[in-house]
Amino acid sequence: MKTLKYIVVVLLTVVAFQSCNSDKKNTDQLSGVYQCPMQCEGDKTYEKNVGCPICKMDLQLVEEKVSKTEAFGEISDESIFNLTSKWNTEEGTEIQLEDLKGKTLVMVMIYTSCKAACPRLVADMRNIEAQIPKESLNDLQFILVSIDPTVDTPERLKDFAIENAMDDEHWTFLQGSESGVREFANVLSVKYKEISPIDFSHSNIISVFNAQGELMHQQEGLGVDNKETIATILELTS
């Protein structure tokens, strides 16, 4: 009988210890933005509750951080966010495609020195934008990917964005490496070929991706009926 009591006590101790460790693990996994309640350092924040170095008070949680995976689910095998290529935005910021996760994406591949098809593709993108309610634009990102990364530097893309009134937050221009551009074009089924140092032949395709980076719709051609494109975007942003 004493032996049985001893075993029960040991088991309860082990369970309690594991529970304690589990609670500690859960606490350690919590992440957020912390700030001194007295604002001793103004608006300065910390990623951990380390205590204010000035008044020594505990910091207050002012914003919980949720990872993109938690917020929008796991990335499927069909997602463009599996691509690990790196890109420069028109603002000179280096990103990966996964950094675009969480918004509906409307993408097109162009090059800024194009005088034929690309201006019409840009007009098609602007036409799509004009048909989206303003409240839905917060959940939408228009992405223009250059197929000419040598000429289309971030500075050139920024100038192009301003020239074409595409400098709002829901517009992003991307410059990648030649291999990254080629890989991405293959994913979009966009074919392009350099026919001179300043000219390319290319497909005219606008693609719509959901917030997880999965291809939902493509429209091909210039000045085509975009009703299905608009309907897909509205469904994804509603």
Secondary structure, 3 states (H helix, E strand, C coil): CHHHHHHHHHHHHHHHHHHHHHHHHHHHHCCEEEECCCCCCCCCCECCCCCCCCCCCCCEEEEECCCHHHHHCCCCCCCHHHCCCEEEECCCCEEEHHHHCCCEEEEEEECCCCCCHHHHHHHHHHHHHHCCCHHHHHHEEEEEEECCCCCCCHHHHHHHHHHCCCCCCCEEEEEECHHHHHHHHHHHCCCEEEEECCEEEECCEEEEECCCCCEEEEEECCCCCCHHHHHHHHHHHC
